[in-house]
Amino acid sequence: MKITTYISTILTSICGLFIFASCSNNQQYKAEGVVWNTQYHITYIASKTLDDSIQPVLREVELSLSPFCPNSLITRINNGEDAEVDSMLATVFETSKQVNQWSGGAFDPSVSPLINLWGFGYKNYGTPPTQSQIDSALMFVGIDSCFIVDNRIKKKHPRTEFNFSAITKGYGCDMIASMMQQNGCNDFMIEIGGDMVIAGKNPQGKPWRVMIDAPIDNDTSITHSSAAIIEVSDCGIATSGNYRNFRKDKNGKKTGHTINPKTGHPVITSTLSATVIAPNAMMADALATACMAMPHSEALKMIEAIPSTSAMLITADSISGQWNIATTSQFPRIIK
């Protein structure tokens, strides 16, 4: 499954003209920047700029959840410190356990040591792992055997480590959304590295239009081409895929970043990308990752069973090499 550090996902983007007309004091603002080795883009309609409040929110999330930050709460816990969890870590931990259960173990942030072994984590050993190293790391994997007791994480094993990167970007979007709503802003699009929260109306007073990228391989740059355009509002969206985050060996063979927590090896499926719409971006982020780690038929079945959630999977045809789109019953109508 994908529990990565960059959390590289398929970039989604807003389509359409942003023309704001209103007799109120509200106006359109845009904020852009770099965080967690990716970019964020925010468009919102408010009576004043909220740009100065965005970075402090992201920094707070980083200090709690980033395994790349040496003094973050999760790094200290990974290193064996007996530290109490804060509300952010408790939220993503319990959500991760829920998605782990729904996915039959396909989503598991305790796969962190294996992510490191394969070169996608906060440690990079430089060479592919041996089977012995993989077997050793698997002994410590299993978030279903980890619990929060007395405000502390009780690990499966003292050497169990967590990497919540596959849920943190979505959670960061949700935290910014919460900040904006507290400041009276209810019309916005927040995107961090492809994960999004969308609320209210766009500057034209209509539902937001989102473009979902086609899974196009490009070794030198990120290529954007539309696979689908949908209209949405008041939800979280996340797209996950292996075609942009991979490693190449000396022979040019690609290894995707989605690691199977049961085998310890990169997942091999026909799914090229998974886009999930959920009540919040945190849940969409985790479920999109889970879909990438499961056979596409099982992933669609899982999403159908979760209320207020839908998905679009792009899969590769093993014969023609072309890709196909499959959606759950509640996925928004594809405009084009």
PyMOL commands that set and color helices and strands:
alter all, ss='L'
color gray80, all
select helices_A, chain A and resi 51-65+73-78+87-102+109-117+131-138+143-145+165-182+281-292+296-304
alter helices_A, ss='H'
color red, helices_A
select strands_A, chain A and resi 12-15+27-35+38-46+147-149+152-154+187-192+195-199+208-213+226-232+235-241+246-248+254-256+271-278+310-316+323-327
alter strands_A, ss='S'
color yellow, strands_A
deselect
rebuild
show_as cartoon
